[in-house]
Amino acid sequence: MDIVAASIGLLLTAPLFLLVAIAVRLDSHGPAIYRQLRVGRTLADRTELFTILKFRSMRADAEKLTGAVWAQKSDPRITRIGAFIRKTRLDEIPQLINVLRGDMSLVGPRPERPGLVDKLDLALPFYADRMMGLRPGVTGYAQVNQGYDTDIEGVRRKVALDAAYAMRLATFRSWIVTDLGILVRTVGVVVTGAGQ
């Protein structure tokens, strides 16, 4: 289902993909696509790592001095176009390629950077367990209910929402109903710009 939906999504968003890429390049120096190592699905014997693709929403050198830190409201590292594509979640469109590669699913817990996963796993019990057996998602239950993280409390709420999502996957029917509901809510976030 993910492969078919991601293929259709890429075809439908191809003109938008091109427009956003051009806008990002015209707005600030650097590549249109941002690549970053993320922690993927956790299996019994290993944790998968993959390179996530996003439209770049920050200056190209945004984390050169600070390392991995959460973006804040009015963050000076976020470009003008970046603020718009983050609010509308258009920065996530390239992740449909990650879905085609098998790195991600359309719906699931959001993947995080390895360095932050190590810190968050120490601070929050069961943080890493939220990815047990699940591919990370382009969107998810936590994302449509909360938005971007800015602190540890936001992550704590997302862990609870990710656990609630995992419990809804008990049967095929509840999985389909849950994922379709999340996808519909995601379209609403994109159309209304309800993201942070």
Protein Blocks (a to p, Z undefined) as FASTA:
>chain_A
ZZmmmmmmmmmmmmmmmmmmmmmmmmpgcdfbdcddddddddfkbccddddddddfbdfk
lmmmnopadddehiakbcfklmmmmmnommmmmmmmmmmnomacfbdcddddfklmmmmm
mmpghklmmmgopacdfbdfklmmnopcfbfklmmmmmmmmmmmmmmmmpmklmmmmmmm
mmmmmmmmmmnopaZZ
